[in-house]
Amino acid sequence: MPTSPDASAFPRAAWLTSARRALNNAPHDAFGVGDPRGRIELRAALTEYLARARGVRTAPHRIVICAGFAHALRILGEVLDGTVAVESYGLAFHRSLLSGAGLRTVPLTVDADGARTAELDGVDAGAVLLTPAHQFPTGGPLGAERRTAAVGWARATGSLVLEDDYDGEFRYDREPVGAVQGLDPDRVIHLGSTSKSLSPALRLGWLVLPDALVDDVLAVKGSRELWTGVNDQLALADFISCGAYDRHVRLMRRTYRRRRDRLVTVLAEQAPHIGVGGIAAGLHAVLDLPPGTEQDTVRAAGRLGLALEGLGAFRHPDSTMPPREGLVIGFGAPPDHAFNGALQALCTALPPAP
């Protein structure tokens, strides 16, 4: 997965400290039947953190803890009906979750400013799924006018905006782009997780919901918490509240920015004919390739031990956009000792200058 974080950087000592403290301080009822909303300690910590870091406006009773983004999307798939607008480039897995729930997906054109949300006016959809902070995989943030247009469409039609904030904390060249949810908490569902900031292995995510949808979501999730363990929820609540989460994000932001800069420098030196985009934020970059070279480059990279994906793998099958050829390069996952070697292999796999 090109957005995977560096697994070797998981903050084991700080997490263990929080886990011990949380376990010692937990009330007895924490070890009874689980609340499907999630532990109040975590929902309260997220309310404060998301307001401060992402501009999200919510309250603990409007947050439902889940086992990551895919789990959240599965739940919403049972709540929504009809059609969901999606970005022309995105994860096929997410589209399959929606179609598996009986929903139809229709693509919106994507360019350097994200999805062209003005196209929503011609779509009969009950919701739109967007990656506003950092479009995946093409990399641009959703422009201010397009954010406003999406929220305006949702208000006018009674529809919803599903905001996938998968890597909103990792912005390098300016302050993080605030969450769209702050524009209208009654029409935007904010979805987040620890998969990029800490580890996908934690299986912790959250839905920040409009008041009117909380009961519907809980009815789908079930009357008991079957998905996320109480110990990890309590540990994350402490990890956020004591400031360790902020410190870890700051550390990893510096680490990933250094890797991004190294990637850009090496490509400029060894493959100046290859354009690099989508690098203002996140854990991946997009390399533009000459027409007709994408699949050969992916195969060449595989022979050198690199698991890369071409842009074509992310294109909606019904998109009318002209196909774009390129590589989606994750620079977060390789540990420091392997990073330079991976860069050299990448340069070897790239097509030569014309």
Backbone hydrogen bonds, N-H to C=O, Kabsch-Sander energy under -0.5 kcal/mol:
donor,donor_aa,acceptor,acceptor_aa,energy
4,S,1,M,-1.9
7,A,5,P,-0.9
9,A,6,D,-1.6
10,F,7,A,-1.3
12,R,10,F,-2.2
15,W,11,P,-2.7
16,L,12,R,-2.6
17,T,13,A,-2.1
18,S,14,A,-2.1
19,A,15,W,-2.9
20,R,16,L,-2.5
21,R,17,T,-2.3
22,A,18,S,-2.9
23,L,19,A,-2.2
24,N,20,R,-2.3
25,N,21,R,-2.0
26,A,22,A,-1.0
30,A,27,P,-1.6
31,F,28,H,-1.9
32,G,29,D,-1.6
38,G,35,D,-1.9
43,R,39,R,-2.1
44,A,40,I,-2.6
45,A,41,E,-1.9
46,L,42,L,-2.7
47,T,43,R,-1.8
48,E,44,A,-1.7
49,Y,45,A,-2.5
50,L,46,L,-2.9
51,A,47,T,-1.3
52,R,48,E,-2.0
53,A,49,Y,-3.3
54,R,50,L,-1.8
55,G,50,L,-0.6
55,G,51,A,-0.7
56,V,50,L,-2.0
58,T,56,V,-0.6
62,R,59,A,-2.2
63,I,60,P,-1.4
64,V,207,L,-2.2
65,I,37,R,-2.4
66,C,205,G,-2.3
72,A,68,G,-2.0
73,L,69,F,-2.7
74,R,70,A,-2.3
75,I,71,H,-2.2
76,L,72,A,-2.5
77,G,73,L,-2.2
78,E,74,R,-0.9
78,E,75,I,-1.1
79,V,75,I,-0.8
79,V,76,L,-0.6
80,L,76,L,-2.8
83,T,81,D,-0.6
84,V,104,R,-3.1
85,A,127,A,-2.7
86,V,106,V,-2.7
88,S,108,L,-2.5
90,G,88,S,-0.5
90,G,314,F,-2.6
95,R,91,L,-1.6
96,S,92,A,-2.5
97,L,93,F,-1.8
98,L,94,H,-1.7
99,S,95,R,-2.6
100,G,96,S,-2.4
101,A,97,L,-0.8
101,A,98,L,-0.7
102,G,99,S,-1.8
103,L,98,L,-2.2
104,R,82,G,-2.2
106,V,84,V,-1.6
108,L,86,V,-2.2
111,D,114,G,-2.1
114,G,111,D,-2.0
116,R,109,T,-3.0
117,T,115,A,-1.7
119,E,116,R,-1.9
120,L,117,T,-1.8
121,D,118,A,-1.4
122,G,119,E,-1.5
123,V,120,L,-2.1
125,A,123,V,-1.3
126,G,83,T,-2.3
127,A,83,T,-0.9
128,V,160,L,-1.8
129,L,85,A,-2.9
130,L,128,V,-0.6
130,L,162,L,-2.7
135,Q,140,G,-2.9
139,G,135,Q,-2.4
142,L,132,P,-3.1
143,G,113,D,-1.9
147,R,143,G,-2.2
148,T,144,A,-2.3
149,A,145,E,-2.1
150,A,146,R,-2.2
151,V,147,R,-2.3
152,G,148,T,-2.7
153,W,149,A,-2.5
154,A,150,A,-2.1
155,R,151,V,-2.4
156,A,152,G,-2.4
157,T,153,W,-2.0
158,G,154,A,-1.5
159,S,154,A,-1.1
160,L,126,G,-1.5
161,V,187,R,-2.5
162,L,128,V,-3.3
162,L,160,L,-0.5
163,E,161,V,-0.7
163,E,189,I,-3.3
164,D,130,L,-2.8
164,D,162,L,-0.8
165,D,163,E,-1.0
165,D,191,L,-2.4
166,Y,164,D,-0.8
168,G,165,D,-0.7
170,F,167,D,-1.8
171,R,169,E,-1.1
172,Y,280,A,-2.7
173,D,280,A,-0.9
179,A,54,R,-3.1
182,G,179,A,-1.0
183,L,180,V,-2.5
184,D,180,V,-0.6
184,D,181,Q,-0.9
187,R,184,D,-1.6
188,V,184,D,-1.3
189,I,161,V,-3.1
190,H,188,V,-0.6
190,H,208,V,-1.8
191,L,163,E,-2.9
191,L,189,I,-0.5
192,G,206,W,-2.0
194,T,204,L,-2.2
198,L,194,T,-2.3
199,S,194,T,-1.7
202,L,199,S,-1.1
203,R,200,P,-1.0
205,G,66,C,-2.6
206,W,192,G,-2.6
207,L,64,V,-2.3
208,V,190,H,-2.9
209,L,62,R,-3.1
209,L,207,L,-0.7
213,L,210,P,-1.8
214,V,210,P,-0.7
214,V,211,D,-1.0
217,V,213,L,-2.5
218,L,214,V,-2.5
219,A,215,D,-2.1
220,V,216,D,-1.5
221,K,217,V,-2.6
222,G,218,L,-2.3
225,E,34,G,-1.1
226,L,224,R,-0.9
233,Q,229,G,-1.6
234,L,230,V,-2.7
235,A,231,N,-2.5
236,L,232,D,-2.6
237,A,233,Q,-2.1
238,D,234,L,-2.1
239,F,235,A,-2.8
240,I,236,L,-2.4
241,S,237,A,-2.5
242,C,238,D,-2.6
243,G,240,I,-1.3
244,A,239,F,-0.7
245,Y,239,F,-2.1
247,R,243,G,-2.0
248,H,244,A,-2.4
249,V,245,Y,-2.6
250,R,246,D,-2.5
251,L,247,R,-2.3
252,M,248,H,-2.8
253,R,249,V,-2.4
254,R,250,R,-1.9
255,T,251,L,-2.2
256,Y,252,M,-3.1
257,R,253,R,-2.0
258,R,254,R,-2.2
259,R,255,T,-1.9
260,R,256,Y,-2.7
261,D,257,R,-2.7
262,R,258,R,-2.0
263,L,259,R,-2.7
264,V,260,R,-2.4
265,T,261,D,-2.4
266,V,262,R,-2.6
267,L,263,L,-2.2
268,A,264,V,-2.2
269,E,265,T,-1.7
270,Q,266,V,-2.9
271,A,267,L,-2.6
274,I,271,A,-2.2
275,G,273,H,-0.6
275,G,288,D,-0.5
277,G,286,V,-2.7
282,G,170,F,-3.3
285,A,329,I,-2.4
286,V,277,G,-2.5
287,L,327,L,-2.5
288,D,275,G,-2.2
288,D,286,V,-0.5
289,L,325,E,-1.9
293,T,290,P,-1.6
297,T,293,T,-2.2
298,V,294,E,-2.4
299,R,295,Q,-2.3
300,A,296,D,-2.4
301,A,297,T,-2.5
302,G,298,V,-2.0
303,R,299,R,-1.9
304,L,300,A,-0.9
304,L,301,A,-0.7
305,G,302,G,-1.5
306,L,301,A,-2.8
308,L,306,L,-1.1
309,E,328,V,-0.9
311,L,326,G,-2.0
313,A,310,G,-1.5
314,F,311,L,-2.1
315,R,312,G,-0.9
316,H,88,S,-3.3
319,S,316,H,-1.9
327,L,287,L,-2.2
328,V,309,E,-2.8
329,I,285,A,-3.1
329,I,327,L,-0.7
330,G,328,V,-0.6
331,F,283,L,-2.1
331,F,329,I,-0.6
332,G,283,L,-1.0
338,A,335,P,-1.5
339,F,335,P,-0.8
339,F,336,D,-0.9
340,N,336,D,-0.6
342,A,338,A,-1.9
343,L,339,F,-2.1
344,Q,340,N,-2.1
345,A,341,G,-2.1
346,L,342,A,-2.2
347,C,343,L,-2.3
348,T,344,Q,-1.8
349,A,345,A,-1.8
350,L,346,L,-1.3
